[in-house]
Amino acid sequence: MAGRTAQAAVCIVRVEPQPGHLLISVTTNRSLNRELYSASVEPTRKYSDPEAALQAVADFLHSFRT
């Protein structure tokens, strides 16, 4: 990895209990370096199904496989 900056990213999962369901927000943020400068913020995705929210997080994590 000589000459390459290590990649870092953030995934935020926010859960808000609502009457009768959950509101789950998933926000992902990719960056070119560990200080999270030059970050590419993707739109926040909202879910009421926990399995769908978990799948979004898993997809984000799997996107880093090479």
C-alpha positions in Angstrom: 0.0 0.0 0.0 2.9 2.3 -0.4 1.8 5.7 -1.6 -1.9 5.0 -0.8 -3.9 6.7 1.9 -5.8 4.3 4.1 -9.5 4.5 3.5 -12.0 5.1 6.3 -15.8 5.4 6.5 -18.6 5.9 8.9 -22.0 4.3 9.1 -24.6 5.8 11.5 -27.7 4.0 12.4 -30.4 6.0 14.2 -33.5 4.4 15.7 -36.5 6.5 16.7 -39.5 4.6 18.3 -42.8 5.7 16.7 -46.3 4.7 17.6 -46.6 1.2 16.2 -43.2 1.0 14.4 -39.6 2.0 14.4 -38.1 4.8 12.2 -34.6 3.6 11.3 -32.2 6.0 9.5 -29.0 4.8 7.9 -26.4 7.4 6.9 -23.1 6.3 5.3 -20.1 8.5 4.7 -17.0 7.4 2.7 -13.7 9.2 2.9 -10.3 9.2 1.3 -8.5 9.3 4.6 -8.8 8.5 8.3 -9.6 12.1 9.3 -12.8 11.8 7.1 -11.8 14.8 5.0 -13.1 14.9 1.4 -15.9 12.7 2.4 -18.7 11.6 0.1 -21.9 11.7 2.0 -24.6 9.5 0.6 -28.3 10.3 1.2 -29.8 9.1 4.4 -32.0 6.1 3.9 -35.1 5.5 6.1 -36.6 2.1 7.0 -39.3 0.8 9.2 -38.2 -2.8 8.8 -35.1 -3.7 11.0 -34.0 -6.4 8.5 -33.9 -4.0 5.6 -31.9 -1.5 7.7 -29.4 -4.3 8.7 -29.2 -5.3 5.0 -28.3 -1.7 4.0 -25.5 -1.7 6.7 -24.2 -5.1 5.5 -24.2 -3.9 1.9 -22.2 -0.9 2.9 -19.6 -3.0 4.8 -19.4 -5.5 1.9 -18.7 -2.7 -0.5 -15.2 -2.5 1.0 -14.2 -6.0 0.0 -11.6 -6.1 -2.8 
